[in-house]
Amino acid sequence: MLWISVVLCAVAVRGNPTPATMPETYDTIIIGMGAAGCTAASTLSKAGKRVLGLEAMDRVGGRVNTVPFGDGVVELGAEWIHGQFPSRVYDLAIQNNVSILPQDLDFDVYRSDGSSGDKQLLNELMTFSLGVVDDPPEVPEPLGQYITKRLMDYIKTNHPALLQDKDFIDNLLEFLDLVIDNYESSNSWNDVSTETRYAELDGHQHMSWHRNGYKTLFQILLNTYNNGPGYPTLDIKLKKEVSQISWPQDPNADVVVSCTDGTTYRAKNVIVTVSLGVLKERHTSIFSPSLPKDKAEAIDKLAIGVVDKIVLPFPKAWWPKTATFFGFIWNGEEKAKVSKEDLWTTKIFGASSPMGSLHALTLWTSGDGAKLVETLPEDVVKRKVMELVRRFMGKGKTIPEPIAMLRSSWFSNPYTRGSYTYDNILTPQYPNARATLAEPLLDSSGAPRVLFAGEATDNTHFSTVHGATDTGFREANRLLPTAKL
């Protein structure tokens, strides 16, 4: 849809010098203008450094993508601020008088025969299952295996009659697998390790930018919010795909960044903020000289998965206002009748009502199912997801056709190749992989020439926007004591 591409979270960068007045050599070049890149750019620009931001896409924001729709907005990427204290993201919103609202993810439950499930029971079992993540076993094991054991013990003690309903138990476990996959960005909850350093921030875990949109964060970071002038020493170039980063051992030589359009740029140092998915695909061709063996190994062993959204805007809201999330649990017999080519629909575990739009539903999918959805024709996806919604939520009501469909494509996007990282079952064997990925490449004098930021490089807050912003701040401050004007 052409109109969508025109409005994809474009953030105006005002007040930037024209190429004619901007020096050809910069203090720092930042590759990738997502949360980490924009934070680094903001931090260095405030300190008076000459900064060039190169972004391969036609917008800033990275894996945050706010799309205006109707009288509101929907998020095709990051949806919430996860926690409030201490959060640079939350603080920036509050300091700029931007309202941030908590969204309580209360579940209504629907079965595939259109009946309502036991909401209280499902919320209880789901809360328990998510809670055991914070009580890992001494010996690491696949997360799904561990949750299943703990949950079955819990059910045996608290709901023993449920054990007689094998079909429900089997489909409950498949549903919980998909819930975990959407939290973790994994293909299976057994791809995730019980061993993790991830730490939640204090405060509400689902704080929404609602109608302000997550794009507001980037306007604040780049000093364009409320018609701000931007930063005079920051130059941002969109649609600039980097093909090579040549970094020198000679302290007197510049880092040279080449783009696929033939342009080259020079700087004292470079901050690379591209996703782990892009590093996996291209690090052997991008860096010259090649990355050290330990860093290449970290890129190989770390994991990034896919979480995708299918957003359906309707003429008006037809769903009940008793909840903000609607979980879909299949019955075994009905699931068995789903054709092979439509099995991807069984990987959509539910729908949510986004706070940025009163008339939209967001359907969530992940892993291999999400990758397949990205490749299917739009009319097929729209028709099949509406069949799914009507099967689960349409009993006794007439559900209108959506007036459009939006969907994310984080895996097929060559500039993201995934949604966010998780701690996979190799984590116990490579506990320092994230720290290794975060280490800068140094020249012969010990000065950092190539630095690495992005959510994958944060030991405790990976997979989050606040984690990404923290890494951008971290790497910018690594340069401030040593960067020369």
Secondary structure, DSSP 8 states (H G I E B T S, - for coil): -HHHHHTSS----TT---TTTS-SEEEEEEE--SHHHHHHHHHHHHTT--EEEE-SSSSS-TT--EEEETTEEEESS--EE---BT-HHHHHHHHTT---EE----EEEEETTS-B--HHHHHHHHHHHHHGGGS--SS--BHHHHHHHHHHHHHHHH-GGGGG-HHHHHHHHHHHHHHHHHHHT-S-GGGBBS-------BS-S-EE-GGG-THHHHHHHTT-TTS----TTEEEESS--EEEEE--SSTTS-EEEEETTS-EEEEEEEEE---HHHHHHHHHHHEES---HHHHHHHHHSEEE-EEEEEEE-SS--S-TT-SEEEEE--HHHHHTS-GGGGGGGG--EEE--TT-TTEEEEEEEHHHHHHHHHS-HHHHHHHHHHHHHHHH-TTS-----S--EE--TTT-TTTSSSEEE-BTTTTT-TTHHHHHH--EE-TTS-EEEEE-SGGG-TTTTTSHHHHHHHHHHHHHHHTTT---
